[in-house]
Amino acid sequence: MTAETGAPVIVVLGSINMDLVTTTARRPVPGETVVGMEFVMVPGGKGANQAIAAQRAGAAVRFLGAVGDDVCATELRRALTDSAVAVDRLRTVTGPSGVATIIVDRAGENSIIVVGGANARMTELDGDDLAAIAAADILLCQLELPIDTVTAAAGHARANRTTVVLNPSPARRLPADLSANVDVAVLNSGEYDQLRPDLTLVPHVVVTRGAAGATYRGPDGTLRSQPSPEVTVRDTTGAGDAFTGALAATWHRGPEWALRWACAAGALATTKLGASTAIPTAAEIAAAVAAE
């Protein structure tokens, strides 16, 4: 916790991308061309989205990641600093930044193609990165970076009693030495079906279920469900990231509180177009929770 505010200190090790978002009445089938209705470029990436979400939900966040030396890098860095996320560990590497091409249909559902770019260059952590992880309350990771880097970070966090929150997305089999060091796993229902065998020893598992809210399984096997507030959905892109960041920011208040806060954050994120641009503030989340 920070001495000044009592806010949890979260280090996010993750990706940062420029999202190229096109809205259309329906997503095309293979070989088909459809007419788009709107196009925007907005900063995104699971790591950056979750960092901004955690910061806006009340945490003090430092970001570990990489941008390229291209035209996107300045805006990507600014997206973090404008949300008060610390970027002293955001490195610049030669080559392009990460990019995601996103198609959003009239129902708010999306299809996404991610090109890692600079994110794929995050193959090692230096001494300052490791010191930041050791000093944090929570290490928050996803799988859009090389998995060996995530595994090394989780092991270092566990050795220094830093809580490890993992969003294993995009879903892939988890190495045993990664899953063994995860305290909290946050994933959607499809990812959970795929990764269930790898989560057996993870003490806290949170599964997001879209408009149905989320479920939680604790160390003793107890199950809890949390409904999601009813909202008018415009774009589901980044809703899971808003959920995960808010959950990490409030985890110190207990799973029940964190789950409720996260469901509200995820729901609110679907009411606006884009990922990082749709993430709600703590005041907005609090208002939604109070209205339940």
VODREN-384952 format. One record per residue (C-alpha): residue in one letter; y, z, x. Coordinates in Angstrom, 3 decimals, decimal comma. Layout:
N
+------+----------+----------+----------+
: type :       c2 :       c3 :       c1 :
+------+----------+----------+----------+
:    A :        Y :        Z :        X :
...
+------+----------+----------+----------+
This chain:
292
+------+----------+----------+----------+
: type :       c2 :       c3 :       c1 :
+------+----------+----------+----------+
:    M :    0,000 :    0,000 :    0,000 :
:    T :    3,530 :   -0,665 :    1,170 :
:    A :    5,465 :    2,488 :    1,932 :
:    E :    8,580 :    1,182 :    0,163 :
:    T :    7,113 :    0,060 :   -3,177 :
:    G :    3,558 :    1,331 :   -3,382 :
:    A :    2,446 :   -2,258 :   -3,984 :
:    P :   -0,949 :   -3,291 :   -2,593 :
:    V :   -0,830 :   -5,412 :    0,568 :
:    I :   -2,883 :   -8,570 :    0,081 :
:    V :   -3,697 :  -11,136 :    2,746 :
:    V :   -4,648 :  -14,480 :    1,234 :
:    L :   -6,714 :  -16,733 :    3,487 :
:    G :   -6,731 :  -20,048 :    1,713 :
:    S :   -5,716 :  -23,611 :    1,071 :
:    I :   -2,315 :  -25,075 :    0,290 :
:    N :   -1,991 :  -28,574 :   -1,172 :
:    M :    0,500 :  -30,905 :   -2,744 :
:    D :   -0,722 :  -31,518 :   -6,301 :
:    L :   -0,175 :  -35,012 :   -7,735 :
:    V :   -0,441 :  -34,403 :  -11,482 :
:    T :   -0,733 :  -37,164 :  -14,085 :
:    T :   -0,956 :  -36,475 :  -17,815 :
:    T :   -2,722 :  -38,924 :  -20,121 :
:    A :   -4,117 :  -39,006 :  -23,637 :
:    R :   -7,637 :  -38,964 :  -22,249 :
:    R :   -9,206 :  -39,068 :  -18,836 :
:    P :  -10,647 :  -42,472 :  -17,830 :
:    V :  -14,357 :  -43,169 :  -17,627 :
:    P :  -15,670 :  -44,886 :  -14,459 :
:    G :  -14,139 :  -48,319 :  -14,028 :
:    E :  -11,506 :  -47,815 :  -16,717 :
:    T :   -7,707 :  -47,893 :  -16,381 :
:    V :   -5,630 :  -45,818 :  -18,798 :
:    V :   -1,882 :  -45,408 :  -19,221 :
:    G :   -0,374 :  -42,147 :  -18,015 :
:    M :    2,357 :  -40,273 :  -19,876 :
:    E :    3,924 :  -38,093 :  -17,151 :
:    F :    3,686 :  -37,614 :  -13,381 :
:    V :    4,844 :  -34,676 :  -11,278 :
:    M :    4,333 :  -33,474 :   -7,702 :
:    V :    3,985 :  -29,703 :   -7,452 :
:    P :    2,776 :  -27,399 :   -4,670 :
:    G :   -0,725 :  -26,058 :   -5,251 :
:    G :   -4,036 :  -25,311 :   -3,576 :
:    K :   -6,223 :  -22,398 :   -4,611 :
:    G :   -5,042 :  -20,194 :   -1,776 :
:    A :   -1,341 :  -20,798 :   -2,315 :
:    N :   -1,657 :  -20,505 :   -6,095 :
:    Q :   -3,471 :  -17,181 :   -5,822 :
:    A :   -0,990 :  -15,895 :   -3,244 :
:    I :    1,941 :  -16,684 :   -5,550 :
:    A :    0,077 :  -15,207 :   -8,530 :
:    A :   -0,643 :  -11,961 :   -6,693 :
:    Q :    2,947 :  -11,681 :   -5,478 :
:    R :    4,374 :  -12,321 :   -8,941 :
:    A :    1,949 :   -9,791 :  -10,420 :
:    G :    3,312 :   -7,062 :   -8,160 :
:    A :    1,533 :   -7,218 :   -4,781 :
:    A :    2,998 :   -7,738 :   -1,296 :
:    V :    1,313 :  -10,902 :   -0,014 :
:    R :    0,894 :  -12,565 :    3,389 :
:    F :   -0,553 :  -16,066 :    3,551 :
:    L :   -2,953 :  -17,312 :    6,234 :
:    G :   -3,343 :  -21,089 :    6,161 :
:    A :   -2,132 :  -24,427 :    7,492 :
:    V :    0,121 :  -27,314 :    6,556 :
:    G :    0,428 :  -30,655 :    8,312 :
:    D :    3,433 :  -32,225 :   10,013 :
:    D :    4,077 :  -34,632 :    7,135 :
:    V :    6,738 :  -34,893 :    4,413 :
:    C :    4,896 :  -32,424 :    2,152 :
:    A :    4,902 :  -29,520 :    4,595 :
:    T :    8,470 :  -28,292 :    4,063 :
:    E :    8,129 :  -28,167 :    0,280 :
:    L :    4,727 :  -26,461 :    0,508 :
:    R :    6,130 :  -23,770 :    2,788 :
:    R :    9,165 :  -23,355 :    0,523 :
:    A :    6,939 :  -22,828 :   -2,531 :
:    L :    5,539 :  -19,711 :   -0,881 :
:    T :    8,814 :  -18,350 :    0,460 :
:    D :   10,577 :  -18,925 :   -2,866 :
:    S :    7,994 :  -16,597 :   -4,411 :
:    A :    8,530 :  -14,019 :   -1,616 :
:    V :    5,107 :  -14,624 :   -0,043 :
:    A :    5,212 :  -13,929 :    3,715 :
:    V :    4,457 :  -17,091 :    5,729 :
:    D :    4,551 :  -15,806 :    9,301 :
:    R :    0,835 :  -16,695 :    9,597 :
:    L :    1,175 :  -20,171 :    8,018 :
:    R :    0,568 :  -22,558 :   10,886 :
:    T :    1,558 :  -26,229 :   11,284 :
:    V :   -1,050 :  -28,676 :   12,595 :
:    T :   -0,919 :  -32,353 :   13,468 :
:    G :   -1,763 :  -34,668 :   10,588 :
:    P :   -1,431 :  -34,622 :    6,794 :
:    S :   -1,205 :  -31,577 :    4,567 :
:    G :   -3,810 :  -31,035 :    1,875 :
:    V :   -3,468 :  -33,121 :   -1,289 :
:    A :   -5,007 :  -32,814 :   -4,776 :
:    T :   -4,972 :  -35,618 :   -7,351 :
:    I :   -5,124 :  -34,126 :  -10,854 :
:    I :   -5,529 :  -35,849 :  -14,230 :
:    V :   -4,735 :  -33,741 :  -17,300 :
:    D :   -5,669 :  -34,949 :  -20,796 :
:    R :   -4,088 :  -34,173 :  -24,170 :
:    A :   -6,401 :  -31,173 :  -24,670 :
:    G :   -5,233 :  -29,659 :  -21,389 :
:    E :   -8,534 :  -30,274 :  -19,583 :
:    N :   -8,412 :  -31,693 :  -16,069 :
:    S :  -10,238 :  -33,655 :  -13,386 :
:    I :   -9,350 :  -32,946 :   -9,754 :
:    I :   -9,954 :  -34,625 :   -6,386 :
:    V :   -9,006 :  -32,555 :   -3,320 :
:    V :   -8,467 :  -33,928 :    0,194 :
:    G :   -8,445 :  -30,999 :    2,621 :
:    G :   -6,084 :  -32,339 :    5,299 :
:    A :   -4,629 :  -29,449 :    7,292 :
:    N :   -6,809 :  -26,964 :    5,407 :
:    A :   -9,876 :  -28,376 :    7,151 :
:    R :   -8,256 :  -27,505 :   10,497 :
:    M :   -8,388 :  -23,761 :    9,776 :
:    T :  -11,478 :  -23,342 :   11,917 :
:    E :  -10,599 :  -20,116 :   13,705 :
:    L :   -8,532 :  -16,961 :   13,341 :
:    D :   -6,376 :  -15,643 :   16,173 :
:    G :   -5,645 :  -12,043 :   17,066 :
:    D :   -2,573 :  -11,818 :   14,835 :
:    D :   -4,528 :  -13,190 :   11,876 :
:    L :   -7,252 :  -10,598 :   12,402 :
:    A :   -4,681 :   -7,814 :   12,748 :
:    A :   -3,105 :   -8,841 :    9,426 :
:    I :   -6,501 :   -8,709 :    7,708 :
:    A :   -7,302 :   -5,304 :    9,174 :
:    A :   -3,976 :   -3,869 :    8,003 :
:    A :   -4,273 :   -5,178 :    4,423 :
:    D :   -5,591 :   -3,432 :    1,335 :
:    I :   -7,260 :   -6,633 :    0,115 :
:    L :   -8,390 :   -9,898 :    1,702 :
:    L :   -8,447 :  -12,663 :   -0,922 :
:    C :  -10,356 :  -15,861 :   -0,092 :
:    Q :  -11,640 :  -19,055 :   -1,688 :
:    L :  -13,858 :  -21,873 :   -0,401 :
:    E :  -11,333 :  -24,688 :    0,161 :
:    L :  -11,253 :  -23,715 :    3,853 :
:    P :  -14,182 :  -24,046 :    6,305 :
:    I :  -16,765 :  -21,496 :    5,167 :
:    D :  -17,340 :  -20,207 :    8,704 :
:    T :  -13,686 :  -19,120 :    8,814 :
:    V :  -13,994 :  -17,345 :    5,470 :
:    T :  -17,209 :  -15,652 :    6,623 :
:    A :  -15,618 :  -14,404 :    9,842 :
:    A :  -12,598 :  -13,080 :    7,936 :
:    A :  -14,769 :  -11,230 :    5,428 :
:    G :  -16,793 :   -9,620 :    8,184 :
:    H :  -13,648 :   -8,467 :    9,960 :
:    A :  -12,235 :   -7,120 :    6,703 :
:    R :  -15,393 :   -5,128 :    5,972 :
:    A :  -15,348 :   -3,677 :    9,503 :
:    N :  -11,782 :   -2,463 :    8,887 :
:    R :  -12,323 :   -1,192 :    5,309 :
:    T :  -10,251 :   -3,961 :    3,753 :
:    T :  -11,526 :   -4,852 :    0,266 :
:    V :  -12,809 :   -8,441 :    0,103 :
:    V :  -12,150 :  -10,449 :   -3,062 :
:    L :  -13,802 :  -13,880 :   -3,049 :
:    N :  -13,262 :  -16,746 :   -5,466 :
:    P :  -16,258 :  -18,923 :   -4,458 :
:    S :  -14,722 :  -22,206 :   -5,545 :
:    P :  -15,496 :  -25,027 :   -5,077 :
:    A :  -18,952 :  -23,576 :   -5,667 :
:    R :  -21,510 :  -23,787 :   -2,868 :
:    R :  -24,352 :  -21,594 :   -1,695 :
:    L :  -22,988 :  -18,523 :    0,053 :
:    P :  -24,257 :  -17,566 :    3,513 :
:    A :  -25,929 :  -14,157 :    3,443 :
:    D :  -23,433 :  -12,773 :    5,965 :
:    L :  -20,594 :  -13,754 :    3,632 :
:    S :  -21,968 :  -12,448 :    0,335 :
:    A :  -22,977 :   -9,194 :    2,063 :
:    N :  -19,303 :   -8,495 :    2,830 :
:    V :  -17,824 :   -9,345 :   -0,588 :
:    D :  -16,655 :   -6,448 :   -2,760 :
:    V :  -15,412 :   -8,470 :   -5,752 :
:    A :  -16,453 :  -12,002 :   -6,751 :
:    V :  -14,296 :  -13,902 :   -9,262 :
:    L :  -15,634 :  -17,185 :  -10,615 :
:    N :  -15,952 :  -19,249 :  -13,779 :
:    S :  -19,080 :  -19,445 :  -15,906 :
:    G :  -20,294 :  -22,726 :  -14,407 :
:    E :  -19,890 :  -21,400 :  -10,873 :
:    Y :  -21,664 :  -18,188 :  -11,874 :
:    D :  -24,667 :  -20,114 :  -13,208 :
:    Q :  -24,883 :  -21,937 :   -9,881 :
:    L :  -24,309 :  -18,937 :   -7,601 :
:    R :  -25,979 :  -16,114 :   -9,532 :
:    P :  -28,717 :  -15,578 :   -6,881 :
:    D :  -26,071 :  -15,173 :   -4,156 :
:    L :  -24,183 :  -12,490 :   -6,082 :
:    T :  -27,000 :   -9,992 :   -6,536 :
:    L :  -25,646 :   -7,582 :   -3,927 :
:    V :  -21,945 :   -8,055 :   -4,761 :
:    P :  -20,922 :   -4,779 :   -6,464 :
:    H :  -18,205 :   -6,210 :   -8,725 :
:    V :  -18,573 :   -9,623 :  -10,407 :
:    V :  -15,918 :  -11,057 :  -12,738 :
:    V :  -16,683 :  -14,235 :  -14,697 :
:    T :  -13,869 :  -16,143 :  -16,400 :
:    R :  -14,764 :  -17,851 :  -19,681 :
:    G :  -11,658 :  -19,831 :  -20,612 :
:    A :  -10,222 :  -19,046 :  -24,033 :
:    A :  -12,999 :  -16,459 :  -24,504 :
:    G :  -11,525 :  -14,269 :  -21,765 :
:    A :  -13,716 :  -12,765 :  -19,040 :
:    T :  -16,676 :  -10,492 :  -18,398 :
:    Y :  -17,175 :   -7,860 :  -15,732 :
:    R :  -20,346 :   -6,453 :  -14,162 :
:    G :  -19,929 :   -3,264 :  -12,142 :
:    P :  -22,067 :   -1,658 :   -9,426 :
:    D :  -24,165 :    0,205 :  -11,991 :
:    G :  -24,869 :   -2,972 :  -13,956 :
:    T :  -22,507 :   -2,053 :  -16,789 :
:    L :  -21,087 :   -5,102 :  -18,573 :
:    R :  -17,620 :   -5,316 :  -20,104 :
:    S :  -15,885 :   -8,145 :  -21,979 :
:    Q :  -12,146 :   -8,726 :  -22,152 :
:    P :  -10,714 :  -11,218 :  -24,674 :
:    S :   -7,905 :  -13,573 :  -23,744 :
:    P :   -4,576 :  -13,647 :  -25,613 :
:    E :   -4,208 :  -16,609 :  -27,977 :
:    V :   -1,778 :  -19,211 :  -26,610 :
:    T :   -0,929 :  -22,889 :  -27,074 :
:    V :   -2,603 :  -24,666 :  -24,162 :
:    R :   -0,747 :  -27,403 :  -22,302 :
:    D :   -2,538 :  -27,536 :  -18,934 :
:    T :   -5,474 :  -25,455 :  -17,676 :
:    T :   -4,853 :  -26,388 :  -14,010 :
:    G :   -4,422 :  -23,215 :  -11,971 :
:    A :   -5,276 :  -20,804 :  -14,787 :
:    G :   -8,187 :  -19,423 :  -12,800 :
:    D :   -5,915 :  -18,937 :   -9,794 :
:    A :   -3,358 :  -17,052 :  -11,901 :
:    F :   -6,214 :  -14,878 :  -13,182 :
:    T :   -7,594 :  -14,187 :   -9,705 :
:    G :   -4,234 :  -13,372 :   -8,141 :
:    A :   -3,313 :  -10,990 :  -10,947 :
:    L :   -6,721 :   -9,325 :  -10,754 :
:    A :   -6,347 :   -8,731 :   -7,002 :
:    A :   -2,811 :   -7,394 :   -7,444 :
:    T :   -3,948 :   -4,774 :   -9,972 :
:    W :   -7,435 :   -3,996 :   -8,666 :
:    H :   -6,235 :   -0,636 :   -7,325 :
:    R :   -5,648 :    0,447 :  -10,949 :
:    G :   -9,328 :   -0,024 :  -11,795 :
:    P :  -11,452 :   -2,918 :  -13,082 :
:    E :  -10,652 :   -2,343 :  -16,763 :
:    W :   -6,897 :   -2,536 :  -16,251 :
:    A :   -7,168 :   -5,416 :  -13,763 :
:    L :   -9,355 :   -7,451 :  -16,122 :
:    R :   -6,913 :   -7,070 :  -18,993 :
:    W :   -3,929 :   -7,959 :  -16,785 :
:    A :   -5,748 :  -10,972 :  -15,327 :
:    C :   -6,770 :  -12,380 :  -18,724 :
:    A :   -3,140 :  -12,279 :  -19,843 :
:    A :   -1,982 :  -13,987 :  -16,629 :
:    G :   -4,597 :  -16,728 :  -16,924 :
:    A :   -3,736 :  -17,419 :  -20,556 :
:    L :    0,010 :  -17,608 :  -19,873 :
:    A :   -0,589 :  -20,062 :  -17,005 :
:    T :   -2,089 :  -22,599 :  -19,438 :
:    T :    1,126 :  -22,830 :  -21,456 :
:    K :    3,002 :  -24,842 :  -18,772 :
:    L :    2,304 :  -27,994 :  -16,772 :
:    G :    1,207 :  -27,587 :  -13,163 :
:    A :   -0,422 :  -24,826 :  -11,146 :
:    S :    2,000 :  -22,780 :   -9,031 :
:    T :    4,889 :  -23,666 :  -11,340 :
:    A :    3,053 :  -22,164 :  -14,332 :
:    I :    2,159 :  -18,785 :  -12,830 :
:    P :    3,664 :  -15,910 :  -14,868 :
:    T :    5,688 :  -12,983 :  -13,569 :
:    A :    4,703 :   -9,325 :  -13,855 :
:    A :    7,203 :   -8,891 :  -16,690 :
:    E :    5,703 :  -11,797 :  -18,625 :
:    I :    2,177 :  -10,469 :  -18,117 :
:    A :    3,214 :   -6,972 :  -19,172 :
:    A :    4,787 :   -8,353 :  -22,352 :
:    A :    1,618 :  -10,274 :  -23,213 :
:    V :   -0,559 :   -7,202 :  -22,624 :
:    A :    1,737 :   -5,046 :  -24,753 :
:    A :    1,552 :   -7,575 :  -27,584 :
:    E :   -2,249 :   -7,467 :  -27,805 :
+------+----------+----------+----------+
